[in-house]
Amino acid sequence: MSAAIDTLAVPAPARVPQAAAPPRRGSPGAALLAPADRWRRRAFRLLGPLARPYLASRESRVALLGAFTVAVAFAATALSPLWLLALSPLVFGVPHLLSDFRYLVVRRGLHRRPAVWLGIGVPLAAVSWHPTVAVGLTAVLGALVVARTDPWKRLLGLALWAAATSAALSHARLAGFAFAHAHNLVALALWWFWRPRRGRWHWLVLGLVGLATLAIFGGPATTWAGAAAAAGGPSHHPDLGAFASAIAPFADPALAWKCVLFFAFAQAVHYGVWLRLVPEDDRPRPAPRPFAASWRALRAELGPVLLLACGAVAVGLAVWGAFDLAAARDGYLRLAFFHGHLELAAAALLWAEGRRLDSAPA
């Protein structure tokens, strides 16, 4: 019986071989960054226990990165302030604009709301044609109008906007001076409130910024920077021209020079906040991310078209600066004038809607 059953049994169907799936190819950017990741892993292994707090604690890591940023910015301000003012926008300007847009707009999901494009995007486009503080503040107005908020918050925001706009219209030059310096500090304030803090590590960064400011306005930094500028000779430094008169509109040359130094320092810290501190604090996982993984996340969030466009602009500014450094710097500043108002408008929108800065949508 068993033999008959075996004879009548239906043979198992032959297994059809499946074609092997093609290997997944990473992006060229990730491949280029792979050696940097290998060297970083080797460095962490060599440091051993010393690297453990850096890797495990976001608070201490961000504080150390911030302290390093402030120290480098202050050293560059004291040793070569004019070159810092000329070169840092051409090197870090476009990447920091991209980071600004990524963390304030894309990571918050604001780019998916047509009303935001209308209320904030249109005024920011108008700033490119008429770069004044009063025109830029219309982006804040648009943010308050389209915000999904309570009536009392909208009315309070509109009252503050009206007061600021009135001051900007009646004292245009003073408003330009105040905005030029304040926008560098807005990034520091946004980073300070980006997420709830654990411990007091973040006070280290703020304390160093305060000490550097005291050294610029009342300490030896002014003397060091003046000696460094004189040693190089005026022909070896880029001409600041009208830009210097905008950030330091004072008849007293000593006070004007201190304002120029403070702007150079604060601008460098501003770049560091957007390029290092905010990305570290906005990341969901507290551990540091490899360079290749950071590139893949950047490409996924912003898309290759925007990255290629920004890369082309950055390269174009660098080439332009090789022929005319002062003109390239001024061209970048005209291009980037909108982003200070973008920071204010996005902050006003998030405040009105009661949204935390660290609450990025999935």
SULVEN-V290397 format. One line per field, one symbol per residue. ss: DSSP state (~ for helix, > for strand, _ for the rest). Layout:
ss = ???
This chain:
ss = _~~~~~~~___________________~~~~~~~~~~~~~~~~~~~~_~~~~~~~~_~~~~~~~~~~~~~~~~~~~~~~~~~~~~~~~~~~~~~~~~~~~~~~~~~___~~~_~~~~~~~~~~~~~~~~___~~~~_~~~~~~~~~____~~~~~~~~~~~~~~~~~~~~_~~~~~~~~~~~~~~~~~~~~~_________~~~~~~~~~~~~~~~~~__~~~~~~~~~~~~_~~~_____~~~~~~_____~~~~~~~~~~~~~~~~~~~~~~~~~~~~~~________~~~~~~~~~~~~_~~~~~~~~~~~~~~~~~~~~_~~~~~~~~~~~~~~~~~~~~~~~~~~~~__________
